[in-house]
Amino acid sequence: MGLNMHASEEDLAAEREEFVRAHGTLWAAAFRDPSSNLHTKGTLEAITAFEAGAGVTLPPSHREFLLRSNGGQAGYILYLGADYEGDDLAWHAVHLRPDLEKTAGKPVLPFAHNWGGDYYCYDLSRPLANGDFRVLCWDHAATDRGEDGSKIWSEVALDFLDFLAQGLKKSITVPAFVLTEDGAEYWFDGTRRSVLEWSRAQRIAVQVVIDDDWGYFEGFWQLTGPGVDFRAPLGLALGAERFEARLLGFTGFDLTAYQQARAAAARPDDGVFVCWSKR
């Protein structure tokens, strides 16, 4: 599926919609948003170096985002990179963070901004149980007017995934894994995409998908068995870490194959990696 340079705006919009619908992930929605202009993928080394220097651990979903794109524009929002020259997390943590914290009256961390000069920050004073943070907006115009902190700051998102989904030109409902008593479900933009019962699963694999025409790549869980065809992204969804932990807990799960799959998804290198089989 390649870009048709002579297509109308309506045709391009339809292509985007089909792309996002087919993949059914937040990453596909961010990648193909008409306003997006994302940088090339980041590195784990750059992310961990930033965290060590800033004394902060980024939310798992934010780390996953940076591994896929080292900052850039997703929808209306400009995201800072882990080591992107001129617009990176480390520079802002050193040079901007102290002034922001003076008006906030508590520890915050800038990680994104908009074209109007407003910054988006994590509220580090209120960590969530899953390692995420509430997202606050710093209003530069209110600061210039000399307003107090209550006028300068406002809460705009529950966490990183909520912020990412809201900031797209065509915003979506945050995708989520839901663990049930007997299995799991994957929901995308308010629709249940996949459902499974643990007892029916006979194979757990990871498929790395690459679309050379678009430059898109992503890893997907694949669980198969009688009446089971479960497909869902490796990350960037609520509950992704809990779902991963549940799969890794299967007796005989091949952690080495899974690590190879994650490495292939980061390179990227397409393929299917079988991590567990009932047989």
C-alpha positions as CSV (number, residue, x, y, z in Angstrom):
1,M,0.0,0.0,0.0
2,G,1.9,3.1,-1.2
3,L,1.1,6.8,-1.2
4,N,-0.9,8.0,-4.2
5,M,0.5,11.5,-4.9
6,H,-2.5,12.2,-7.1
7,A,-5.2,11.1,-4.7
8,S,-7.7,13.6,-3.4
9,E,-7.9,14.6,0.3
10,E,-10.9,12.3,0.6
11,D,-9.1,9.4,-0.8
12,L,-6.0,10.0,1.4
13,A,-8.3,10.2,4.5
14,A,-9.9,6.9,3.5
15,E,-6.5,5.3,3.1
16,R,-5.5,6.5,6.6
17,E,-8.7,5.2,8.0
18,E,-8.3,1.8,6.4
19,F,-4.6,1.6,7.6
20,V,-5.6,2.4,11.2
21,R,-8.6,0.0,11.1
22,A,-6.5,-2.8,9.6
23,H,-3.8,-2.6,12.3
24,G,-6.0,-1.6,15.1
25,T,-3.3,0.0,17.3
26,L,-2.6,3.4,18.9
27,W,0.8,3.4,17.2
28,A,-0.8,3.0,13.8
29,A,-3.1,5.9,14.5
30,A,-0.3,8.1,15.7
31,F,2.0,7.1,12.8
32,R,-0.7,7.7,10.1
33,D,-2.3,10.8,11.7
34,P,-2.4,13.5,9.0
35,S,-0.5,16.0,11.2
36,S,2.2,13.6,12.3
37,N,5.9,14.0,11.5
38,L,7.7,11.5,13.7
39,H,11.5,11.1,14.0
40,T,13.3,7.8,13.5
41,K,13.3,5.3,16.3
42,G,15.2,6.0,19.5
43,T,17.5,3.7,21.5
44,L,17.2,2.1,24.9
45,E,20.7,3.4,25.8
46,A,19.7,7.0,25.2
47,I,16.5,6.6,27.2
48,T,18.2,5.0,30.2
49,A,21.0,7.7,30.1
50,F,18.4,10.4,30.2
51,E,16.5,8.8,33.1
52,A,19.7,8.4,35.1
53,G,20.7,12.0,34.5
54,A,17.3,13.4,35.4
55,G,16.6,11.0,38.3
56,V,13.2,10.0,36.7
57,T,11.8,6.7,35.3
58,L,9.6,7.4,32.4
59,P,6.3,5.5,32.1
60,P,6.6,2.2,30.3
61,S,4.3,3.4,27.5
62,H,6.4,6.6,27.0
63,R,9.6,4.5,26.8
64,E,7.9,2.3,24.2
65,F,6.9,5.4,22.2
66,L,10.5,6.7,22.2
67,L,11.8,3.3,21.1
68,R,9.5,3.7,18.0
69,S,10.1,7.4,17.5
70,N,12.7,9.6,19.1
71,G,10.3,12.4,19.5
72,G,8.7,14.5,16.7
73,Q,5.1,15.5,16.0
74,A,2.2,13.1,16.7
75,G,-1.0,14.8,15.8
76,Y,-0.9,18.4,17.3
77,I,1.8,17.7,19.8
78,L,5.6,17.9,19.6
79,Y,7.3,15.2,21.7
80,L,10.8,15.7,23.0
81,G,13.3,13.0,22.1
82,A,15.7,11.1,24.4
83,D,18.8,12.6,22.6
84,Y,17.4,14.6,19.7
85,E,19.5,17.7,19.1
86,G,17.6,20.9,19.7
87,D,14.5,19.4,21.2
88,D,15.4,16.7,23.7
89,L,14.3,15.7,27.2
90,A,17.7,16.2,28.8
91,W,18.1,19.9,27.7
92,H,14.6,20.7,28.9
93,A,15.1,18.9,32.2
94,V,18.2,21.0,32.9
95,H,17.2,24.4,31.5
96,L,13.4,24.6,31.7
97,R,12.3,22.3,34.5
98,P,13.6,24.5,37.4
99,D,11.5,27.4,36.2
100,L,8.4,25.3,35.6
101,E,8.7,23.8,39.1
102,K,8.8,27.3,40.7
103,T,5.3,28.1,39.3
104,A,4.0,24.5,39.9
105,G,5.2,24.3,43.5
106,K,6.0,20.6,43.0
107,P,8.2,18.4,40.9
108,V,7.3,18.2,37.3
109,L,9.0,17.0,34.1
110,P,8.4,18.5,30.6
111,F,8.2,16.0,27.8
112,A,6.1,17.7,25.1
113,H,4.9,21.1,23.8
114,N,2.7,22.6,21.2
115,W,3.2,25.2,18.5
116,G,1.8,27.9,20.8
117,G,4.6,27.6,23.4
118,D,2.7,25.6,26.0
119,Y,4.5,22.7,27.7
120,Y,3.1,19.4,28.9
121,C,4.7,17.9,32.0
122,Y,4.4,14.9,34.2
123,D,3.1,15.6,37.7
124,L,5.9,13.7,39.5
125,S,4.3,14.3,42.9
126,R,1.5,11.9,42.2
127,P,2.9,8.7,40.7
128,L,0.4,6.1,39.6
129,A,0.6,2.4,40.5
130,N,1.6,1.4,37.0
131,G,4.6,3.7,36.9
132,D,2.7,6.5,35.0
133,F,1.9,10.1,35.9
134,R,-0.9,12.6,35.4
135,V,-0.2,15.1,32.6
136,L,-0.3,18.8,33.3
137,C,-0.3,21.8,30.9
138,W,1.9,24.9,31.6
139,D,0.2,27.9,29.9
140,H,2.9,30.3,28.8
141,A,0.5,33.1,28.2
142,A,-0.8,32.9,31.8
143,T,2.8,32.9,32.9
144,D,3.6,36.0,30.9
145,R,0.6,37.8,32.4
146,G,1.9,37.0,35.9
147,E,-1.0,34.8,36.9
148,D,-0.8,32.5,39.9
149,G,-0.1,28.8,39.7
150,S,-3.8,27.8,39.6
151,K,-4.2,29.7,36.3
152,I,-0.9,28.6,34.8
153,W,-1.3,24.9,35.4
154,S,-4.2,22.5,34.5
155,E,-4.5,18.7,34.3
156,V,-5.1,17.6,30.7
157,A,-4.7,13.8,30.7
158,L,-4.8,10.8,33.0
159,D,-1.5,9.4,31.8
160,F,0.8,9.2,28.7
161,L,-1.4,7.0,26.6
162,D,-4.4,9.2,27.3
163,F,-2.4,12.2,26.3
164,L,-1.1,10.6,23.1
165,A,-4.6,9.5,22.0
166,Q,-6.1,12.9,22.8
167,G,-3.5,14.8,20.9
168,L,-4.1,13.2,17.5
169,K,-6.0,15.2,14.9
170,K,-8.4,12.3,14.8
171,S,-8.4,11.4,18.5
172,I,-9.3,7.8,19.6
173,T,-10.2,6.0,22.7
174,V,-7.2,4.6,24.4
175,P,-6.8,0.9,23.5
176,A,-6.7,-1.6,26.3
177,F,-6.1,-5.2,27.3
178,V,-8.8,-6.5,29.7
179,L,-8.0,-9.6,31.7
180,T,-11.1,-11.7,32.4
181,E,-11.5,-14.7,34.7
182,D,-11.0,-17.1,31.9
183,G,-9.0,-15.2,29.3
184,A,-8.4,-11.7,27.9
185,E,-9.8,-9.2,25.5
186,Y,-8.2,-6.4,23.4
187,W,-10.2,-3.3,22.7
188,F,-9.3,-0.6,20.2
189,D,-11.2,2.8,20.0
190,G,-14.2,1.4,21.9
191,T,-14.5,-1.8,19.9
192,R,-13.5,-5.3,21.0
193,R,-11.0,-6.5,18.4
194,S,-9.9,-9.9,19.9
195,V,-11.0,-12.3,22.6
196,L,-9.5,-15.5,23.9
197,E,-9.9,-18.2,26.6
198,W,-6.6,-19.3,28.2
199,S,-7.6,-22.9,28.0
200,R,-8.0,-22.8,24.2
201,A,-4.6,-21.3,23.5
202,Q,-2.2,-23.7,21.9
203,R,0.5,-21.4,20.6
204,I,1.9,-18.0,21.6
205,A,3.9,-16.1,19.0
206,V,5.1,-12.6,18.2
207,Q,4.8,-11.3,14.7
208,V,6.8,-8.3,13.6
209,V,5.1,-6.5,10.8
210,I,6.9,-4.1,8.4
211,D,5.1,-1.9,5.8
212,D,7.9,-0.7,3.6
213,D,5.7,1.6,1.6
214,W,4.8,3.6,4.7
215,G,7.8,3.0,6.8
216,Y,5.6,1.6,9.6
217,F,6.6,-1.3,11.8
218,E,5.1,-2.9,14.9
219,G,5.1,-6.1,16.9
220,F,1.9,-8.1,17.6
221,W,1.0,-10.9,20.0
222,Q,-0.5,-13.9,18.1
223,L,-2.4,-16.5,20.2
224,T,-3.9,-19.4,18.2
225,G,-5.8,-22.6,19.0
226,P,-9.3,-24.1,18.4
227,G,-11.6,-21.2,17.9
228,V,-8.8,-18.7,18.9
229,D,-7.2,-16.1,16.7
230,F,-6.1,-13.4,19.1
231,R,-4.0,-10.5,17.8
232,A,-3.0,-7.4,19.7
233,P,0.0,-5.0,19.9
234,L,3.1,-5.6,22.1
235,G,2.6,-2.2,23.8
236,L,1.0,1.3,23.8
237,A,-2.2,0.0,25.3
238,L,-3.6,0.1,28.9
239,G,-2.9,-3.2,30.7
240,A,-0.2,-4.2,28.2
241,E,2.3,-4.9,30.9
242,R,-0.1,-7.1,32.9
243,F,-1.0,-9.0,29.8
244,E,2.6,-9.6,29.0
245,A,3.3,-10.8,32.5
246,R,0.4,-13.3,32.2
247,L,1.8,-14.7,29.0
248,L,5.4,-14.9,30.3
249,G,3.9,-17.0,33.2
250,F,2.9,-19.8,30.9
251,T,4.9,-22.9,31.9
252,G,7.6,-23.4,29.3
253,F,7.4,-19.9,27.8
254,D,10.5,-19.3,25.7
255,L,11.9,-16.1,27.1
256,T,14.8,-16.1,24.7
257,A,12.5,-16.3,21.7
258,Y,10.5,-13.4,23.1
259,Q,13.6,-11.3,23.6
260,Q,14.6,-12.1,20.0
261,A,11.2,-10.9,18.9
262,R,11.4,-7.7,20.8
263,A,14.9,-7.1,19.4
264,A,13.5,-7.7,15.8
265,A,10.7,-5.3,16.4
266,A,13.2,-2.6,17.5
267,R,15.5,-3.1,14.5
268,P,13.0,-3.7,12.7
269,D,13.2,-7.2,11.2
270,D,9.9,-8.9,10.2
271,G,9.2,-12.5,11.1
272,V,7.2,-14.8,13.4
273,F,8.7,-15.9,16.7
274,V,7.1,-18.8,18.5
275,C,7.4,-18.3,22.3
276,W,5.2,-21.2,23.6
277,S,3.4,-24.2,22.2
278,K,1.1,-26.6,24.0
279,R,2.5,-29.4,21.9
